[in-house]
Amino acid sequence: PARHGGLPHRLNEKSGVGRDFNWLAIENSSEWSRISNDKLTGSRLEGRVRIDCFEFQPYWELDGYYPDASILAIEYHDNPNVEQYINHPRNTANKFDLIFVDGRFRRRCLLTATKVLAPGGLVVLHDAWRTHYHSALDEYANVRFMDTGRLPGSSMRSHIAICALGETELFKDLCRRYGSN
């Protein structure tokens, strides 16, 4: 899973956040990890956000890729970083209150999320309109799709799925507040 969160840690009032949290991001791009870490340096989030990187190429950069082809790249099957990227949350010995899945191998990341989600926790799937992700959603007792509107500076609309292993008050409240279909 690309982005995970929810490890408890008390922030002081000077942080401006005023909430208990710690954030773990899991990336596959060392360049993006470097850029993100540079932005964190010296910020109020430094020490609260950790970015772990397990580098592998995105599918569109692999030899033989073209937009109309489905490729099963040997680079993915033989690359231990892919498995580490997908399963890293299981290796942290933590449960997560909130998990954002917005990266590579989203179906498999959604399945991993079911193993590390804290009781009452939620998973948010970005680009939930992509039907090839939906088979993994069967593992969740509650799933609600939401249109979050147009992304700033873009004509693209964002669609998410809020997922929970059980029906929690937070899940019900989000569905009431923001609508669902």
Contacts in CASP RR format, 6 or more apart in sequence:
PFRMAT RR
TARGET T0000
AUTHOR 0000-0000-0000
METHOD contacts of the structure
MODEL  1
PARHGGLPHRLNEKSGVGRDFNWLAIENSSEWSRISNDKLTGSRLEGRVR
IDCFEFQPYWELDGYYPDASILAIEYHDNPNVEQYINHPRNTANKFDLIF
VDGRFRRRCLLTATKVLAPGGLVVLHDAWRTHYHSALDEYANVRFMDTGR
LPGSSMRSHIAICALGETELFKDLCRRYGSN
1 26 0 8 1.000
1 86 0 8 1.000
1 88 0 8 1.000
1 89 0 8 1.000
1 99 0 8 1.000
1 100 0 8 1.000
1 101 0 8 1.000
1 103 0 8 1.000
1 109 0 8 1.000
1 110 0 8 1.000
1 112 0 8 1.000
1 113 0 8 1.000
2 25 0 8 1.000
2 26 0 8 1.000
2 27 0 8 1.000
2 28 0 8 1.000
2 100 0 8 1.000
2 101 0 8 1.000
2 102 0 8 1.000
2 103 0 8 1.000
2 104 0 8 1.000
2 109 0 8 1.000
3 23 0 8 1.000
3 24 0 8 1.000
3 25 0 8 1.000
3 26 0 8 1.000
3 99 0 8 1.000
3 100 0 8 1.000
3 101 0 8 1.000
3 102 0 8 1.000
3 103 0 8 1.000
4 23 0 8 1.000
4 24 0 8 1.000
4 25 0 8 1.000
4 26 0 8 1.000
4 89 0 8 1.000
4 96 0 8 1.000
4 98 0 8 1.000
4 99 0 8 1.000
4 100 0 8 1.000
4 113 0 8 1.000
4 116 0 8 1.000
5 21 0 8 1.000
5 22 0 8 1.000
5 23 0 8 1.000
5 24 0 8 1.000
5 96 0 8 1.000
5 97 0 8 1.000
5 98 0 8 1.000
5 99 0 8 1.000
5 100 0 8 1.000
6 21 0 8 1.000
6 22 0 8 1.000
6 23 0 8 1.000
6 24 0 8 1.000
6 94 0 8 1.000
6 96 0 8 1.000
6 97 0 8 1.000
6 98 0 8 1.000
6 118 0 8 1.000
7 21 0 8 1.000
7 22 0 8 1.000
7 23 0 8 1.000
7 24 0 8 1.000
7 94 0 8 1.000
7 96 0 8 1.000
8 20 0 8 1.000
8 21 0 8 1.000
8 22 0 8 1.000
9 20 0 8 1.000
9 21 0 8 1.000
9 22 0 8 1.000
9 48 0 8 1.000
10 20 0 8 1.000
11 17 0 8 1.000
11 18 0 8 1.000
11 19 0 8 1.000
11 20 0 8 1.000
11 21 0 8 1.000
11 48 0 8 1.000
14 44 0 8 1.000
15 44 0 8 1.000
15 48 0 8 1.000
16 44 0 8 1.000
17 44 0 8 1.000
17 48 0 8 1.000
21 48 0 8 1.000
22 48 0 8 1.000
22 49 0 8 1.000
22 50 0 8 1.000
23 45 0 8 1.000
23 48 0 8 1.000
23 49 0 8 1.000
23 50 0 8 1.000
24 49 0 8 1.000
24 50 0 8 1.000
24 51 0 8 1.000
24 52 0 8 1.000
24 89 0 8 1.000
24 92 0 8 1.000
24 96 0 8 1.000
25 36 0 8 1.000
25 49 0 8 1.000
25 50 0 8 1.000
25 51 0 8 1.000
25 52 0 8 1.000
26 51 0 8 1.000
26 52 0 8 1.000
26 53 0 8 1.000
26 54 0 8 1.000
26 85 0 8 1.000
26 88 0 8 1.000
26 89 0 8 1.000
27 33 0 8 1.000
27 36 0 8 1.000
27 51 0 8 1.000
27 52 0 8 1.000
27 53 0 8 1.000
27 54 0 8 1.000
28 53 0 8 1.000
28 54 0 8 1.000
28 55 0 8 1.000
28 56 0 8 1.000
28 58 0 8 1.000
28 81 0 8 1.000
28 85 0 8 1.000
28 103 0 8 1.000
28 104 0 8 1.000
29 53 0 8 1.000
29 55 0 8 1.000
29 58 0 8 1.000
30 53 0 8 1.000
30 55 0 8 1.000
33 51 0 8 1.000
33 53 0 8 1.000
36 51 0 8 1.000
37 51 0 8 1.000
40 46 0 8 1.000
40 47 0 8 1.000
40 49 0 8 1.000
40 51 0 8 1.000
52 88 0 8 1.000
54 81 0 8 1.000
54 82 0 8 1.000
54 84 0 8 1.000
54 85 0 8 1.000
54 88 0 8 1.000
55 81 0 8 1.000
56 75 0 8 1.000
56 76 0 8 1.000
56 79 0 8 1.000
56 81 0 8 1.000
56 82 0 8 1.000
56 85 0 8 1.000
56 104 0 8 1.000
57 75 0 8 1.000
58 104 0 8 1.000
59 65 0 8 1.000
59 71 0 8 1.000
59 73 0 8 1.000
59 76 0 8 1.000
59 104 0 8 1.000
62 71 0 8 1.000
62 73 0 8 1.000
62 75 0 8 1.000
64 71 0 8 1.000
65 71 0 8 1.000
76 82 0 8 1.000
82 104 0 8 1.000
82 105 0 8 1.000
84 91 0 8 1.000
85 104 0 8 1.000
85 105 0 8 1.000
86 105 0 8 1.000
86 108 0 8 1.000
86 109 0 8 1.000
86 112 0 8 1.000
87 112 0 8 1.000
89 96 0 8 1.000
89 99 0 8 1.000
89 112 0 8 1.000
89 113 0 8 1.000
89 115 0 8 1.000
89 116 0 8 1.000
90 112 0 8 1.000
90 115 0 8 1.000
90 116 0 8 1.000
92 116 0 8 1.000
94 116 0 8 1.000
95 116 0 8 1.000
95 117 0 8 1.000
95 118 0 8 1.000
95 119 0 8 1.000
96 113 0 8 1.000
96 116 0 8 1.000
96 117 0 8 1.000
96 118 0 8 1.000
96 121 0 8 1.000
97 118 0 8 1.000
97 120 0 8 1.000
97 121 0 8 1.000
97 122 0 8 1.000
98 121 0 8 1.000
98 122 0 8 1.000
98 123 0 8 1.000
98 124 0 8 1.000
99 113 0 8 1.000
99 116 0 8 1.000
99 117 0 8 1.000
99 122 0 8 1.000
99 123 0 8 1.000
99 124 0 8 1.000
100 123 0 8 1.000
100 124 0 8 1.000
100 126 0 8 1.000
101 109 0 8 1.000
101 110 0 8 1.000
101 113 0 8 1.000
101 123 0 8 1.000
101 124 0 8 1.000
101 125 0 8 1.000
101 126 0 8 1.000
102 125 0 8 1.000
102 126 0 8 1.000
102 127 0 8 1.000
103 109 0 8 1.000
103 126 0 8 1.000
106 125 0 8 1.000
106 127 0 8 1.000
106 133 0 8 1.000
106 136 0 8 1.000
107 132 0 8 1.000
107 133 0 8 1.000
107 135 0 8 1.000
107 136 0 8 1.000
108 136 0 8 1.000
110 123 0 8 1.000
110 125 0 8 1.000
110 133 0 8 1.000
110 136 0 8 1.000
110 137 0 8 1.000
110 139 0 8 1.000
110 163 0 8 1.000
111 136 0 8 1.000
111 139 0 8 1.000
113 123 0 8 1.000
113 163 0 8 1.000
114 139 0 8 1.000
114 140 0 8 1.000
114 165 0 8 1.000
117 123 0 8 1.000
117 165 0 8 1.000
120 164 0 8 1.000
120 165 0 8 1.000
120 166 0 8 1.000
120 168 0 8 1.000
120 170 0 8 1.000
120 171 0 8 1.000
121 164 0 8 1.000
121 165 0 8 1.000
121 168 0 8 1.000
121 170 0 8 1.000
122 162 0 8 1.000
122 163 0 8 1.000
122 164 0 8 1.000
122 168 0 8 1.000
122 170 0 8 1.000
122 171 0 8 1.000
122 174 0 8 1.000
123 140 0 8 1.000
123 162 0 8 1.000
123 163 0 8 1.000
123 164 0 8 1.000
124 160 0 8 1.000
124 161 0 8 1.000
124 162 0 8 1.000
124 163 0 8 1.000
125 133 0 8 1.000
125 137 0 8 1.000
125 160 0 8 1.000
125 161 0 8 1.000
125 163 0 8 1.000
126 158 0 8 1.000
126 160 0 8 1.000
127 133 0 8 1.000
127 158 0 8 1.000
127 159 0 8 1.000
128 145 0 8 1.000
128 159 0 8 1.000
128 160 0 8 1.000
128 161 0 8 1.000
129 145 0 8 1.000
129 159 0 8 1.000
137 143 0 8 1.000
137 161 0 8 1.000
137 163 0 8 1.000
140 163 0 8 1.000
140 164 0 8 1.000
140 165 0 8 1.000
140 166 0 8 1.000
141 164 0 8 1.000
141 165 0 8 1.000
141 166 0 8 1.000
141 167 0 8 1.000
142 163 0 8 1.000
142 164 0 8 1.000
142 165 0 8 1.000
142 166 0 8 1.000
142 167 0 8 1.000
142 171 0 8 1.000
143 161 0 8 1.000
143 162 0 8 1.000
143 163 0 8 1.000
143 164 0 8 1.000
144 161 0 8 1.000
144 162 0 8 1.000
144 171 0 8 1.000
144 174 0 8 1.000
144 175 0 8 1.000
144 179 0 8 1.000
144 180 0 8 1.000
144 181 0 8 1.000
145 159 0 8 1.000
145 160 0 8 1.000
145 161 0 8 1.000
145 180 0 8 1.000
145 181 0 8 1.000
146 159 0 8 1.000
146 160 0 8 1.000
146 161 0 8 1.000
146 162 0 8 1.000
146 178 0 8 1.000
146 179 0 8 1.000
146 180 0 8 1.000
146 181 0 8 1.000
147 157 0 8 1.000
147 158 0 8 1.000
147 159 0 8 1.000
148 157 0 8 1.000
148 158 0 8 1.000
148 159 0 8 1.000
148 160 0 8 1.000
148 178 0 8 1.000
149 157 0 8 1.000
149 158 0 8 1.000
150 156 0 8 1.000
150 157 0 8 1.000
150 158 0 8 1.000
151 157 0 8 1.000
151 158 0 8 1.000
162 171 0 8 1.000
162 174 0 8 1.000
162 175 0 8 1.000
162 180 0 8 1.000
164 171 0 8 1.000
END
